[in-house]
Amino acid sequence: MELIQELNQKVNELNISVKQLRISGTAKAEAEKNYKIALRMATLKLRDAGYPVGIIDKLVYGEKEIAELRFKRDVAETVYTANLEAINSIKLQMRLIESQISREWGSVK
């Protein structure tokens, strides 16, 4: 009976993780959007200021606001990936528990 309780606990953990994945996925998309908009605006500002097109990329990535937004985007992506891995880990744990239940219940005759 302990294995079934453990499996039920893992199901609950999985449900929580899936909800968290949606939150982190939305945060990831929002961070990406903010970064792309700011990058575009900064690029156009430098272009309008007359900087050569070849060095605009180098200049824009060094701007504090752009670097900060890129950092936030990268962190959001990392959190999203970690949430995906947590879900995969829980699924694996559930399969292991299910296998154990099958072995124990399969041997009862």
C-alpha positions, 0 to 999 in steps of 0.5 A: 500500500505504501507504493500506491501512496508514493505513486499518488504523491508523485502524481500530485508532484507532477500536476504541480510541476506541470502548472509551474511549467506553464508559469515559467513558460509564460515568463520565458516568452515574456522575457524573450519578447521584452529582450527582442523589442529593446534590442530592436529599438536600441539597434534602430537608435544606433542606426539613426545616430549614423553608426556603421551597420557592421558594428551596431551588433557589437555596440548594442549587446554591450548596452546595460539595458540590453545585457540585463534583458538578455540575462533575464531571458537566459535565466527564464529559459534555464528555469523553464528547462529545469522545470521540464527536467523535473517533470521528466524526473517525476515521470521516471520515478512514477514508472519505477514505482509502477514497475515495483507495484507490478512485480509485487502484485504479479508475484501474489498468487 
